[in-house]
Amino acid sequence: MKTSKTRTGTSRLSHRTLALFALAISLALPSGNALAVGELTCVASSEISYSPGLRLFTQQTDITFDTGYSGCTSLTGSPIISGSRSGSFSGPRSCLALPPSGSALVEVTWSNGQISVVDATSQSTDAAGQTIHLITGPIISGPFTGRTFNEQIVQASLDLLYCLTAPGVTFQSGTGVMEIL
């Protein structure tokens, strides 16, 4: 597998490789989290910015994210072909620790202009040199109300050499799968 270093402090892998990795990891998870054919399945891609950049020590960090869903397919005839979610927040972060688990209401804007609200929980784990971010929860309003939202994003783990000096790691990207079950 060919990788190259970027100025963001991550190894750059193809989106296809990361998506396949996300699929493999999700199939290895306990059956409650395994991929299933659902109402909607999309390719997920995410970009995250950190200010100040992540370093070897913990510091208060402003985090901005944009996640897009594309290539959506449905076996039940949903007309939705894409979607997105974005936002920002602050919290203590460093290169040496995974983001803490948490919960929040997440708004997903779909290609038809409608918005689904997810009562989401998140957790992250490291596996095979990758960081896997899971967001899941019931959809409480909008399209797909009563169904379960499941997003899995895979990012290359941080290169600690970039964490040694300023500006640190200021950007990460990842890809994976989003499903409505």
PyMOL commands that set and color helices and strands:
alter all, ss='L'
color gray80, all
select helices_A, chain A and resi 15-28+160-163
alter helices_A, ss='H'
color red, helices_A
select strands_A, chain A and resi 4-5+11-12+40-54+59-73+83-93+102-110+115-127+130-141+148-156+169-180
alter strands_A, ss='S'
color yellow, strands_A
deselect
rebuild
show_as cartoon
